[in-house]
Amino acid sequence: MTYLRNGDGEETVRIVGVDEVDPAHGCVSWVSPVARALLKARTGDVVTLRTPAGLDELEVLSVSYE
């Protein structure tokens, strides 16, 4: 899944099980805050992610399944 964070930082993540987490390669656990915010999102959706620094808006650019 590729998303735009707060309108300027494009990021790509792969949502995986807790035993497959590898942040260096963009693999995040399905229970992580980012994954939980994105789980039901579709291309074009904007979701809110609550972080310790405040709220981030994530705009979903693309969704792919491997």
C-alpha positions in Angstrom: 0.0 0.0 0.0 1.3 3.4 -0.9 0.1 6.5 0.8 0.9 10.2 1.2 1.6 11.4 4.7 0.4 15.0 5.4 0.5 15.8 1.7 4.2 15.6 1.2 5.9 12.3 2.2 5.0 9.3 0.1 5.5 5.9 1.8 5.0 2.3 0.8 4.2 -0.4 3.4 3.3 -4.0 3.3 1.0 -5.2 6.1 2.1 -8.5 7.5 1.7 -10.8 10.5 3.6 -10.0 13.7 6.2 -12.6 13.0 7.1 -11.1 9.6 7.8 -7.5 10.7 10.8 -5.9 8.9 10.6 -2.0 9.1 13.8 -1.7 7.0 11.9 -3.3 4.1 8.5 -1.6 4.7 6.8 -4.5 6.4 4.6 -3.4 9.3 2.5 -5.6 11.6 -1.2 -5.6 11.1 -1.6 -4.5 14.7 0.6 -1.4 14.3 -1.1 2.0 14.4 -0.3 2.7 10.7 -1.7 -0.7 9.5 -4.8 -0.4 11.7 -5.5 3.0 10.2 -5.0 1.7 6.6 -6.6 -1.8 6.8 -10.0 -1.0 5.3 -8.9 2.0 3.2 -9.2 2.1 -0.6 -7.4 4.1 -3.2 -8.3 7.8 -2.8 -9.3 7.5 0.9 -7.9 9.9 3.5 -7.5 8.4 6.9 -6.4 9.9 10.2 -3.5 8.4 12.2 -3.1 9.4 15.8 0.6 9.7 16.7 2.4 11.0 19.9 3.1 14.2 17.9 -0.5 14.7 16.9 -2.7 13.7 14.0 -1.4 12.8 10.6 -3.5 12.5 7.4 -2.8 9.6 5.2 -4.1 9.7 1.6 -4.1 6.2 0.0 -2.5 6.4 -3.4 -2.6 2.7 -4.3 -3.4 -0.7 -2.9 -1.9 -3.9 -4.1 -2.1 -7.5 -2.9 0.8 -9.9 -3.2 
